[in-house]
Amino acid sequence: SVIYSDLWGANNGLDRLLGQNYTHHIFNHSQHFVDPVTGAHTQPVELMWSQCKRMVRKTQTMHSQLFHTYLPEFMWRKKFDGRHQNAFNNIISSIVE
């Protein structure tokens, strides 16, 4: 896996985590919106977070302590978006995976 991140403080140290199989590339938004070497940018991640928060707000009051329980639902809905008629089969497929 490859992780592209900006210089936000919480991202510091990702490259020092042991036992992880990924490459971490950091770029500076104040210099470039899109990294000129890799073409990386954070827009897809920011869009995904925005969609996730919007879904949670629509369905219920979001409690920050419970956000980790909302995230798997969002991921599942995103994966099977538009295929609600086969919801049971989608659940079974997810379990099998």
Backbone torsions as a table, in degrees:
resi	resn	phi	psi	omega
1	SER	NA	157.5	177.5
2	VAL	-127.1	131.8	177.0
3	ILE	-110.9	125.8	173.2
4	TYR	-110.4	126.8	179.6
5	SER	-141.4	164.6	176.3
6	ASP	-93.3	-170.4	-175.3
7	LEU	-84.7	14.7	178.8
8	TRP	-57.7	137.6	-173.5
9	GLY	-54.7	-35.7	-178.7
10	ALA	-65.7	-20.5	179.8
11	ASN	-83.7	-14.4	179.8
12	ASN	-63.8	135.5	177.0
13	GLY	94.1	-5.5	178.1
14	LEU	-58.5	-35.8	-178.8
15	ASP	-72.6	-9.7	-179.8
16	ARG	-97.3	-3.3	178.1
17	LEU	-67.2	130.0	-176.6
18	LEU	-85.6	151.2	174.6
19	GLY	74.4	12.7	-179.6
20	GLN	-100.9	140.1	-178.7
21	ASN	-104.4	77.3	179.3
22	TYR	-156.7	165.4	174.1
23	THR	-114.2	137.1	-177.9
24	HIS	-114.5	119.6	176.3
25	HIS	-111.8	132.2	-179.3
26	ILE	-114.6	138.0	174.2
27	PHE	-135.0	161.9	-172.3
28	ASN	-107.0	110.9	179.5
29	HIS	-61.7	-29.3	-178.2
30	SER	-70.8	-19.6	177.1
31	GLN	-96.1	-40.3	-176.9
32	HIS	-146.6	139.4	172.2
33	PHE	-73.1	-40.0	177.0
34	VAL	-118.7	130.6	179.0
35	ASP	-61.1	123.2	-176.0
36	PRO	-68.4	-21.8	-178.7
37	VAL	-87.0	-50.2	-174.2
38	THR	-97.0	-19.7	-174.8
39	GLY	78.7	7.0	-176.6
40	ALA	-74.5	146.7	172.0
41	HIS	-155.5	168.2	-173.7
42	THR	-98.8	3.2	-176.6
43	GLN	-56.8	-43.9	179.5
44	PRO	-60.0	-39.5	179.8
45	VAL	-68.4	-44.3	179.8
46	GLU	-63.2	-38.1	176.8
47	LEU	-64.1	-44.1	-179.0
48	MET	-62.6	-44.4	178.3
49	TRP	-61.9	-40.7	179.4
50	SER	-61.9	-44.2	178.6
51	GLN	-64.4	-40.1	179.9
52	CYS	-63.1	-48.2	-179.7
53	LYS	-63.5	-37.8	178.6
54	ARG	-63.6	-42.6	179.2
55	MET	-62.3	-44.4	-178.5
56	VAL	-64.4	-42.4	-180.0
57	ARG	-63.6	-34.6	179.9
58	LYS	-67.3	-37.9	-171.3
59	THR	-89.5	-27.7	-175.1
60	GLN	-169.4	170.6	173.1
61	THR	-73.1	129.5	-176.9
62	MET	-84.9	124.8	174.5
63	HIS	-105.9	122.3	-174.9
64	SER	-58.6	-30.3	179.8
65	GLN	-68.0	-23.0	-177.0
66	LEU	-104.4	4.4	-175.1
67	PHE	-56.6	-35.6	-179.7
68	HIS	-62.0	-21.2	177.4
69	THR	-84.2	-23.7	179.1
70	TYR	-79.7	-30.8	-174.8
71	LEU	-60.4	-46.3	178.1
72	PRO	-60.4	-37.1	177.5
73	GLU	-63.4	-44.0	178.6
74	PHE	-59.8	-45.2	-179.1
75	MET	-61.6	-41.1	179.5
76	TRP	-65.9	-44.8	179.1
77	ARG	-62.0	-39.9	179.5
78	LYS	-64.0	-41.7	-179.0
79	LYS	-63.9	-40.7	-175.7
80	PHE	-107.8	26.1	-177.9
81	ASP	-53.4	128.5	176.2
82	GLY	82.5	2.8	-179.0
83	ARG	-118.3	48.0	-176.9
84	HIS	-70.1	-26.2	-178.2
85	GLN	-65.0	-20.5	178.8
86	ASN	-110.5	34.5	-174.0
87	ALA	-55.3	-44.3	-179.0
88	PHE	-62.4	-46.6	178.4
89	ASN	-62.5	-36.3	177.7
90	ASN	-63.7	-40.9	178.0
91	ILE	-63.4	-46.3	179.6
92	ILE	-61.8	-43.0	178.1
93	SER	-59.7	-41.4	179.1
94	SER	-65.1	-39.8	179.1
95	ILE	-64.8	-42.2	-179.4
96	VAL	-63.1	-39.2	179.7
97	GLU	-63.6	NA	NA
